[in-house]
Amino acid sequence: MRVLWFSTNPSLYDDGYRPFNNGGGWIGALERIVRDIPGIELAVAFEHPVDNQKRVRDRVTYFPIRIDSLIYRLRNKIEFSHQERYLMPRCMEIVNDFKPDIIECFGSEWCFGLIAALTDVPVVTHLQGLMAPCHNTLYPPRYNSYTEAAWQLSRLRPHKALRALLEPRKSRQRVERERRVMLACHNYMGRTEWDKSVTSLLSPGSRYFTCNEALRPCFLDMTRQWSLHNGRNTLRLCTTVHGSLWKGLDIILKTAHCLHDTAGQKIEWHIIGSPACSDYVEWMEKDTFARHNVRFLGVLDADTIKEELLDCDLYIQPSYIDNSPNSLCEAMALGVPCIASATGGIPSIITHGVNGLLTQVNDPYALASAILRLSGDPDMMSRLSSAALSTSRKRHAPETIAKQLIEAYQSIMSR
């Protein structure tokens, strides 16, 4: 079976070649599973900033796509509507070169899924987030493109103010593109009740296949698991945040304020990732992360993230919207007690009171209360930790994911 992926990142192509490739994320973890399945010949195509030549490594054929156009790169900063005109011809060249039996496109919000309208090869879209619901939650309350532009202008950055004003337009373009993808494609892979229900709404009559999230190998290594950190005077929290405001960076600041100032709880809150909007959040909230011992660690490799998770007391996922956050799944796989927003697909990941705790969206007071309640109950922390480990071993087992994937491919190809 010849399988062609169109991926939103280089997967394992850059692994060992570029810093902080992080093992290719969850798509790279899935590639590790698929390339070892007997009878599958895998190819992975993706945009790349440098390379543009087909390569074969570790039994996988890679098709990096470099669009050598300054206009393309400049327009990417302010809009998305032009991308398919540049990418679709190259994608069809790759299809004709590799001659796949099935095509898998990652992310309904990316333009790769539009290839379903251009080829007779069966296509399945592997859901990541869903852009329409994310657009609905593009900004937290009181935040918008105008306040962000005002903040950028206050920092004498007019070009970034313009980009801030154009952000809602870019988001609407992705929503419209997702709509066209979901009209063209009739097969989907997902992993939560939320992405299943939204898909049935946006793509009526389509077929949905469950494929659980693959995790990077170090998070499935059971030789080290989370355990209680007795004797600490300071509560250590951990969260992974990248980019978007809908990940709840403002909620982190407000919750830290509740814990630190209102409850008098000593905390250290470590933020993994690169949230470029932290200064903007401070400006909006008239407060600072540093004042409440919230530290930004930047982008870390997988092994360092694992050490941070094992060393924390609780993992917090305060998103406004999310499907199945990879960071939350990784924390649960290590047995870290987790608290997350009851939004999107997260209730399919955490069963409240069984393997984690759920709190209301956009409620720092409820989140702070849940943190204090859980951190003050070591028995509950141990119970949630054990249940999270048990859930994760089943949900993220590579052999289970391989079986789900093969069954989906075979079912799609048989139609």
N, C-alpha and C positions, 0 to 999 in steps of 0.2 A: 504494500500500500504506500503510494507516494503522497506525502502530506506537505502542503505548503502553508506556512504561517506568514501573515502580514502583521508584524509586531509594532507596538508603540515605543519600544526601546530595543537596543541591540541584543537583548537577551544575554547569552554567554559569549557573544562574538568578541567583546572587549575584555572579557574576564582574564585577568593577569596581564593585560596590555595597558589598561588605563586605570589611574587611581580612583577609588571609590566607585567602581562599577557595582560593588555590593552584590556580586554573584548574580547580577542580572535581575534582581528582585524576584517576584513570584513567577514571572514568565520564564526567567532563567531556571528557577526551581522546577517548573513544569517541563522545560526542555531536558533537564537531567533525567527525568522520568521517561519521557517519550523516546529519547535517542537510544535507550537500552531495551525498548520493546522489540522483540523479534518480529521481523516482517515489515517494519515501518522504515521508510526512507524519508527523512525529515529535511526540509529546507526552510530557512527563516529569512524573510525580507524586512527591511526597516530603513528608515532615514538615518543617515550618518553624516557627521560634519566634515569628514575627511575622505573616507574610502568610497570607491564606486566600482570595484571589481569583484566578481564572484570568487569565493574561496571555499575550500572544503577543509573542515577541522573536526576531529573527533566524530567522524561519520555523519556530520551535518553539513549541508551546503548552505552557505550564507550569501545573501544578495544585499550588500549595503547599497543604499540609494543616496547619492549626493546630488542635489539640485544645484548646479553651478550657475547661479543667477543672483546677482546682488539685489535686483528688484524683488525676487522671491523672498530673500532673507529680510529685506526691509519691510515688505508688506506683512510678513509674519508677525511683526511687532504691533501692528494695528488692526489686522483683520485675518480671517481664515478662508474667505470665499474663493480665493484664487488657487488654493492648494491642489484641488483635484485636477485642474487643468495641467499642472506640472507633473503630478504623481501618477495619474491613471495610465497614461501611455507607457510609462516605465513599468508599472505593475503588470500591464498586459504583456510586455516583452518578457518579464520574468515568468509569467504563466506559460507562455509559449516555449520558453527555454526549458523549464523544469517538467512541464507536462504532468501536473499533479492529478491524483484521483479525487482529492478533496482539498478545499481551501478553508483555512481558519483565520478569521480576522479578529484581532483583539481591539475591543473598545467600540461601542456603537457610536460614540461621539467623534471618532476619527473617520477620515474619508475612505480608508481602505475598504470598508464594507460596501461601498458603491460598486465595487467590482462585480458584485452579484448580478448587476444588470448588464454586464458586458461579456459574460462568459457562460458557457453551458456546464462548466464544472460545478458540482455542488459546493455551496458556500455556507459556513456556519459562523456566526458572530459570537465571540466569547465576551460576555458582558464584563465590564469593569465597574465604572459608575454609570449613571444614566443622566445625560446632560439636562433633559427637561426638568426633572425635580431639582437638580443642582442649581439651575438658573433661577428657579423659584426661591432659592435660599442663597442667592449670590452674596448678599451682604447681611451682617447682623443688624438688629434694630438700631436706628439712628445713624448707621453707616450707609454711605452711598458713593457714587462716583464723584459727586460734587464735593463732598467733605474730603475725599481722598485727593482730589485736584487742589483744593484749598490748602491742604497740608503740604503737598508737593510745592506749591507756589510759595508757601511760607519758608521753604527750604531753598528757594531760588532755583527750582528745577522745572522750568516751563515745559520742556519736552516730556517729562514724566507726568506732568499734570495733564497734558494732552492725551497721553496713553491711558491715564486713569479715566478720563471722560469717554474714551472709546471702548473701555472694557465691557460695558453692558451690550454694546453693539456686537463685539466679538463673541460674547456668550450667546446672543440670539442667533448669530450665524451658525454656531455649533449645534444649537437646538434644531434649527432648520435642516442642517445637514444630517443630523441624527434621524429626523423624520423621514428623509429620503432614503437613508440606509435601511430603516425599518420597514419601508415600503418595498424595497428591492430584495431584502433578505428574508427568508422564511424559516430559518433554523437558528436557534440560540442556545448557548451554554451559560448557565448561571449557577448560583449556590445559595440563594436566600429566597424566602417567600416574597420579599419585597421586589426583587428584580424579576421574579416570575410574574407577579401580578401587574407590574408596570409594563412588562413586555407584552402581556396579553392585551393590555389596553392600547398600546402604541402600534402593535403589529398583530391585528386580529387574524386568527387562523394559523398563526405560526406554530412551530414545534419547539418545545423547550426541553433541554436535557440538563440534568444535574451533573456538575463536575466541581468537586470541592477544591478549595484553594491549596495550591502546592506551597510548601514553605522551604526556605533555604536550609540545607542539611544541618547546620550547627544548631538550629532550633529544634530539631528532631532527635538530637543526640541526648539520650537519657542518662548519661554518666553524671551530669550535674543538673540538679533541679533547684528551684527556689525553696528556701526555708525561712522560718521566722528569724528576724534579727532582734534578739532579746537584748535588753540593756541600753538601747538607744534613747537619748533624750530628744532627738530631733527626728521628725517624721520625714522620710524620704519618698518623694513621689516622682514618677517618670511618665512622660508623654512624648510621642513622636508626632511632629507637625511639619508639613511641607506646604509652602506656598499659600494656598487659598484661605480666605477668612472663614469659609464655612467649616473649617476644621476646629473652630472654637478658641482661637488664641485669646480673644477678649474675655471669654469665659474663664480661661486659666488665670488671667490677671485679677478678675473680679473674685474668683474663688480663693485665690491666694490672699487677697485682701480680707475676705471673711475669716479665713483660718488664722492669719497672722495678727490682724488688728482686732477683729471682733472676738474671736475665741481665744486669742493668746497662745495659739499652738505654734511651737517652733517647727518650721518646715524647711526642707531643701527640695525644690522642684526642678528637676533636670529636663530640659527640652531638647530632644534629638531632632535634627533636621535643619532646614534652612527657611524659616518663615520670614520672608523679606518684609513683612508688614508689621513687625513688632514695634518699630518707632511710631508708625501711624496709629497703632492701638494705644500706645502710651499717650500720644497727643490727644486722641479722642477721650480717653478715660481720665486725663489729668492725673496720672499715676505712673509709676515705673515698676517694671518687673524686678529690678535689682533691689528695690526697697523691701520686697517680700521674699527675698532669697530665691527668686526664679532665675536659673542660669541657662543660657543657650550654649549647647555643646557643639553645634554645627553638624555637618554630615559626617557620619561615622561608618566604618566598615561593619560587617555583620558580627564578627567576633567581639568587637568593642560594644556594640549594641547589646549583645547577649550579656556581657559583664555588667553593663548598666542595669539591665532588667533584673539580673540575679541579686544585685546589691540594693534594689529599691524595696520599699515596703508595699507600695500599691502602684498599679498602672492605671492611668486615667485617660479616657477617650471622650472628650467633651464636644464632639462634633454636632453641628447643626443638621447635617445630612451626611450619610455615608452608606456604603453597601456592606462590604465585609472587609473592614480595614486590615490590611496585612499586618500592621504593627500590633493590633489587638490580638490577632490570631497567634502571632509569635510570642507575645507575653503569656497568653493562656497555655501555649505549648510548653513553656518553662514552668508553669504552675504558679505564676505571679497572680495574686488576687487582683481582680480587675473591676473597675467601675466605669460604665459607659453610658452615653445618652441613648434613650430608647427611641431611636430614629432610623429610618430606612431599613436596611437589612440587619442591623445589629441585634434585634431581638431573635433572629435566627442563629446568631453566634453565641449570645449569652441568654441563658434561661435564668430569669431573676430569682435570686435567693438560692439557686442550685449550683451554678458554676461561675457566678459573678453577680454584680449588682447593676441594676439599671436605674437611671434617674431621668427626670423630665428634661426636655430640651430647653436651653436658654434659661437655666435656673441655677445660678451659682450658689444660692443659699441651700437648695436641696442637695447639690453636689458636695458642698462643704460639710453639711450634716452627715451625709452618707460616708464621707471620708473619715470623719471623727468617730462615727458609730463603728465602722468596720475596723479601723486601726486600734480601737479600744477593746476589741473582742478577738483575742488570739485564736480562740476555738473556731470562730466563724471564718477567720482568715485561713486556717489550716483546712477546714472543710471545703471551702470554695476552691482552694489550691488543688486539693486532691481531685475534686470533680472536674476542674478545668483540664488537668492532666489526662484524666480518663476520656473526656470528650475529645480532646485534641488528638490523642493517639488513634482514635477511630476515624475522626473527620479528615485528618491530614495524612493518613497512611499512604505512602506512595503506591502500594499495590492496589488500594481501593481506587485511587485517582486514575491509575492506568486502566483499570477495568471499566470505570465510568467513561473514560475517553474513547476506548476502543469500541464499546457498545454504542456510543453516540455516533462515531464515524461510520460504523457498519450500518446502523439504522438509516442514517442520512443517505448513504450511497446506495442503499437498496431501493429507494424511492424513485 
